[in-house]
Amino acid sequence: MFEMESIVINYDNLNVLEDFSLKGETKQFICLFGPSGIGKTTILNVLAGILKPDYGKITLDNERVAYVFQEPRLPPWMTVEQNIEVGLYNLIRDVRRRKKIVQQVLPKIGLEYFGEYYPEQLSGGMKQRVSIGRAFVIQPDLLLLDEPFSGLDEALKIEMQDLILTLENWHMCTTVMVTHDIQEAFKLSDRIVVVGGRPCRIILDIMMNPKDRRDPKYKNELEGKIISALHKNNKREMEHN
């Protein structure tokens, strides 16, 4: 569980977050959906502890936080196994135990035969699998995903989404994911938080109904609500400016 209460963040003269509040429940999968450049990554960075707010309070009932970025960020001099093992350095001192855990994770991300490969030898999708494996190897309490599939083609994107679902079934955790793909949000999340404006604010908060997730009519209705909310918000912003 986490809670952001009345968070304020300014970059010089740019007010990114103003009195922003968001609460996530244990093992809930939240997708942050909205236009580019309004503060979605900033929200993740606050939750990760990378960014300290100017004002406000953050409560995290999470001991282990993992972050998957848009790009894999794999040190090129380290093998697949070593890149995944990095996440365990601060948790487990015993080298043999770390390596055993990595060997258990490799098959789960479909890379059991690529442990000794280096990043330059991998495809884009395989690199992102390593990045995801590095996050899940610590069995996080809170998982942060910043558009991790945005640079992949449609087939690979679907493959990665399925991987996330598989890993979430293996180790359930509270997840916050930034996405611009509404179908991705429908497929993965329990809850879609639509944000907009500057400063960034929540304009729509939708709890997904798992039973209706695959119903085209249900998804079309939700998509219509989201588009309408964003349109109204944009109109309000233009009138204000």
C-alpha positions as CSV (number, residue, x, y, z in Angstrom):
1,M,0.0,0.0,0.0
2,F,1.1,3.6,-0.6
3,E,-0.3,7.0,-0.2
4,M,0.7,10.4,-1.6
5,E,-0.9,13.2,0.3
6,S,-1.0,16.8,-1.0
7,I,2.3,16.5,-2.9
8,V,3.8,19.6,-4.4
9,I,6.7,19.6,-6.9
10,N,8.1,22.5,-8.8
11,Y,10.8,22.6,-11.5
12,D,12.1,26.2,-11.4
13,N,8.9,28.1,-12.5
14,L,7.0,25.0,-13.7
15,N,4.5,23.7,-11.2
16,V,4.3,19.9,-12.0
17,L,2.3,18.6,-9.0
18,E,0.1,20.8,-6.8
19,D,-1.8,19.3,-3.9
20,F,-1.6,15.9,-5.7
21,S,-3.0,12.9,-3.8
22,L,-3.1,9.2,-4.8
23,K,-3.6,6.0,-2.8
24,G,-2.8,2.5,-3.9
25,E,-4.0,-0.7,-2.2
26,T,-1.9,-3.8,-1.6
27,K,-1.4,-5.9,-4.7
28,Q,-3.4,-3.4,-6.9
29,F,-2.3,-2.8,-10.5
30,I,-2.7,0.9,-11.3
31,C,-2.2,2.4,-14.8
32,L,-1.5,6.1,-15.0
33,F,-2.9,7.3,-18.3
34,G,-2.7,10.7,-19.8
35,P,-0.9,13.1,-22.2
36,S,2.9,13.3,-22.4
37,G,4.9,15.7,-20.3
38,I,2.4,16.3,-17.5
39,G,4.1,14.6,-14.6
40,K,3.3,10.8,-14.8
41,T,7.0,9.9,-14.5
42,T,7.4,12.5,-11.8
43,I,4.8,10.6,-9.8
44,L,6.8,7.3,-10.2
45,N,10.0,9.0,-9.2
46,V,8.4,10.3,-6.0
47,L,7.2,6.8,-5.2
48,A,10.6,5.4,-5.9
49,G,12.3,8.0,-3.6
50,I,14.3,9.4,-6.5
51,L,12.6,12.7,-6.2
52,K,11.8,14.5,-3.0
53,P,8.6,16.6,-3.0
54,D,8.7,20.3,-2.0
55,Y,5.7,19.7,0.2
56,G,3.4,16.9,1.1
57,K,3.6,13.4,2.7
58,I,4.4,10.0,1.3
59,T,3.5,6.8,3.1
60,L,4.9,3.5,1.8
61,D,4.2,0.2,3.4
62,N,6.8,-1.4,1.1
63,E,10.2,-2.6,2.0
64,R,11.3,-3.5,-1.6
65,V,10.7,-1.1,-4.5
66,A,11.6,-2.1,-8.1
67,Y,11.6,0.3,-11.1
68,V,11.5,-0.7,-14.8
69,F,12.4,2.3,-17.1
70,Q,11.5,3.0,-20.7
71,E,14.9,1.8,-21.7
72,P,16.5,-1.3,-20.2
73,R,19.6,0.4,-18.7
74,L,21.8,-2.7,-18.7
75,P,25.5,-2.2,-18.0
76,P,27.0,-3.6,-21.3
77,W,30.0,-5.2,-19.5
78,M,27.7,-7.5,-17.5
79,T,26.0,-10.7,-18.7
80,V,22.3,-11.3,-18.5
81,E,22.8,-13.2,-15.2
82,Q,24.9,-10.5,-13.7
83,N,22.5,-7.8,-14.7
84,I,19.6,-9.6,-13.0
85,E,21.8,-10.4,-9.9
86,V,22.5,-6.6,-9.4
87,G,19.0,-6.3,-7.8
88,L,20.0,-8.7,-5.1
89,Y,23.3,-7.1,-4.0
90,N,21.8,-5.2,-1.1
91,L,19.5,-8.0,0.0
92,I,21.6,-11.1,0.0
93,R,25.3,-11.4,0.7
94,D,25.7,-15.1,-0.1
95,V,26.9,-15.3,-3.7
96,R,25.7,-18.8,-4.2
97,R,22.2,-18.0,-3.0
98,R,22.0,-15.0,-5.3
99,K,23.0,-17.0,-8.3
100,K,20.6,-19.8,-7.4
101,I,17.7,-17.2,-7.3
102,V,18.8,-15.8,-10.6
103,Q,18.7,-19.3,-12.2
104,Q,15.2,-19.7,-10.9
105,V,14.1,-16.4,-12.5
106,L,15.7,-16.9,-16.0
107,P,13.1,-19.5,-17.1
108,K,10.3,-17.3,-15.9
109,I,11.4,-14.5,-18.3
110,G,12.2,-16.9,-21.1
111,L,16.0,-16.4,-21.0
112,E,17.2,-19.7,-19.5
113,Y,19.6,-20.2,-22.4
114,F,20.9,-16.7,-22.5
115,G,22.4,-16.2,-19.0
116,E,26.0,-15.8,-20.3
117,Y,25.0,-13.4,-23.1
118,Y,25.9,-9.7,-23.0
119,P,23.4,-6.9,-23.8
120,E,24.8,-6.2,-27.2
121,Q,24.0,-9.8,-28.2
122,L,20.3,-9.4,-27.3
123,S,17.3,-8.1,-29.2
124,G,15.3,-5.1,-27.8
125,G,12.6,-7.4,-26.4
126,M,15.2,-9.7,-24.7
127,K,16.9,-6.6,-23.1
128,Q,13.6,-5.6,-21.7
129,R,13.0,-9.1,-20.4
130,V,16.3,-8.8,-18.5
131,S,15.2,-5.4,-17.1
132,I,11.9,-7.0,-15.9
133,G,13.7,-10.0,-14.5
134,R,16.0,-7.6,-12.5
135,A,12.9,-6.0,-11.0
136,F,11.1,-9.3,-10.1
137,V,14.2,-11.1,-8.8
138,I,13.9,-9.1,-5.5
139,Q,10.2,-10.0,-5.3
140,P,9.2,-6.3,-4.8
141,D,6.4,-5.0,-2.7
142,L,6.0,-2.1,-5.1
143,L,6.7,-2.3,-8.8
144,L,7.0,0.9,-10.9
145,L,6.8,0.6,-14.7
146,D,7.5,3.7,-16.8
147,E,6.3,2.8,-20.3
148,P,8.6,-0.2,-20.5
149,F,7.2,-1.4,-23.9
150,S,6.8,1.9,-25.7
151,G,9.8,1.2,-28.0
152,L,8.7,-2.2,-29.0
153,D,6.6,-3.3,-32.0
154,E,3.0,-4.4,-31.5
155,A,3.8,-8.2,-31.4
156,L,6.6,-7.7,-28.9
157,K,4.5,-5.4,-26.8
158,I,1.8,-8.0,-26.5
159,E,4.5,-10.6,-25.6
160,M,5.8,-8.3,-22.8
161,Q,2.4,-7.6,-21.5
162,D,1.7,-11.4,-21.2
163,L,5.1,-11.7,-19.4
164,I,4.1,-9.1,-16.8
165,L,0.8,-10.9,-16.2
166,T,2.6,-14.2,-15.8
167,L,5.1,-12.7,-13.4
168,E,2.4,-10.9,-11.4
169,N,0.7,-14.3,-10.9
170,W,4.0,-15.7,-9.7
171,H,4.6,-12.8,-7.4
172,M,1.8,-10.4,-6.7
173,C,2.7,-6.9,-5.7
174,T,1.4,-3.4,-5.8
175,T,2.1,-2.0,-9.3
176,V,2.0,1.5,-10.8
177,M,2.5,1.7,-14.6
178,V,2.7,4.7,-16.9
179,T,1.2,4.0,-20.3
180,H,-0.2,5.9,-23.3
181,D,-1.8,2.7,-24.7
182,I,-5.4,2.4,-23.5
183,Q,-5.7,-1.2,-24.6
184,E,-2.6,-2.0,-22.5
185,A,-4.2,-0.3,-19.5
186,F,-7.4,-2.4,-20.1
187,K,-5.4,-5.6,-20.3
188,L,-3.1,-5.2,-17.3
189,S,-4.7,-3.0,-14.7
190,D,-7.2,-3.3,-11.9
191,R,-7.5,0.5,-11.9
192,I,-7.0,3.3,-14.4
193,V,-6.1,6.7,-13.1
194,V,-6.4,9.3,-15.8
195,V,-4.4,12.4,-15.2
196,G,-4.2,15.7,-17.1
197,G,-3.5,19.4,-16.8
198,R,-0.7,21.5,-15.5
199,P,-0.2,21.1,-12.6
200,C,-1.0,17.5,-13.0
201,R,-4.3,16.3,-11.4
202,I,-6.5,13.2,-11.5
203,I,-9.5,13.8,-13.8
204,L,-10.9,10.3,-13.8
205,D,-10.4,7.2,-11.5
206,I,-11.8,3.9,-12.9
207,M,-11.9,0.6,-11.1
208,M,-11.9,-2.1,-13.7
209,N,-14.4,-4.9,-13.5
210,P,-12.4,-8.1,-14.0
211,K,-15.5,-10.0,-15.3
212,D,-16.1,-7.5,-18.1
213,R,-12.4,-6.9,-19.0
214,R,-12.7,-8.8,-22.3
215,D,-16.1,-7.5,-23.2
216,P,-15.7,-5.1,-26.2
217,K,-18.8,-3.1,-25.3
218,Y,-17.5,-2.6,-21.8
219,K,-14.0,-1.5,-23.1
220,N,-15.6,0.8,-25.6
221,E,-17.7,2.5,-23.0
222,L,-14.7,3.0,-20.7
223,E,-12.6,4.3,-23.6
224,G,-15.3,6.8,-24.4
225,K,-15.4,8.0,-20.8
226,I,-11.6,8.5,-20.8
227,I,-11.5,10.3,-24.1
228,S,-14.4,12.6,-23.0
229,A,-12.7,13.4,-19.7
230,L,-9.4,14.3,-21.4
231,H,-11.3,16.4,-24.0
232,K,-13.1,18.3,-21.3
233,N,-9.9,18.8,-19.4
234,N,-8.1,20.1,-22.5
235,K,-11.0,22.5,-23.2
236,R,-10.9,23.7,-19.6
237,E,-7.1,24.3,-19.8
238,M,-7.4,26.3,-23.1
239,E,-10.2,28.5,-21.6
240,H,-8.1,29.0,-18.5
241,N,-5.0,30.1,-20.5
